[in-house]
Amino acid sequence: FDNPKGLCLNVELELKSEKENAEIRIDDPAKYQSIVDAEWKIIYDKLDACVKSGANVVLSRLPIGDLATQYFADRGMFCAGRVPNVDLKNVCTGTGAVVQTSLEDLAPKVLGTCGRFEERQVGGERFNFFMFCPVARTATILLRGGAQQFLEESQRSIWDALNIVKRAAQSTRIVSGGGAS
């Protein structure tokens, strides 16, 4: 997507079975269909609210079911559920989105944006890339390797190097150390 609008949610978008024993007593079998219809109406109202918000990309901390995934795909939208909290927070920081806990009155100001969004397969995993974010200058470094211990050591080395550059940019004085002439 070019110049997508992103919607970040903390809302479940799936039909779910009750975790506890739920009991509904009806005296007329015809009323059963009205209960089923009410459940379907609730999920479709949520999905319609997401579409009407103008979002192209929908991310949620909670599950997004097959029904919602197909609903969004039919409308040319991307969705991902069970997004880890830290990843959702990073997306919000980069795009300017605000996590929504309700789908009532979604305003355009809660949507985030970036220059380009795409999903890519890197090795055996799929990654979502939010590029050219106007709100924050961010970058992601993907480390791949054979053994976990080498990846962890590489991560520590890169972290140390980035912090050295950060401190050097913040400080205007230099104190020479051992071996300096």
Buried (B, 14 or more C-beta within 10 A) or exposed (E): BEEBBBBBBBBBBBEEEEEEEEEEEEEEEEEEEEEEEEEEEEBEEBBEBBBEBEBBBBBBBEEBBEBBBEBBEEEEBBBBBEBEEEEBBBBBBBBBBEBBEEBEEBEEEBBBBBEEBEEEEEEEEEEBEBEEBEBEEEEEEEEEEEEEEEEEEBEEEEEEEEEEEEEEEEEEEEEEEEEEE
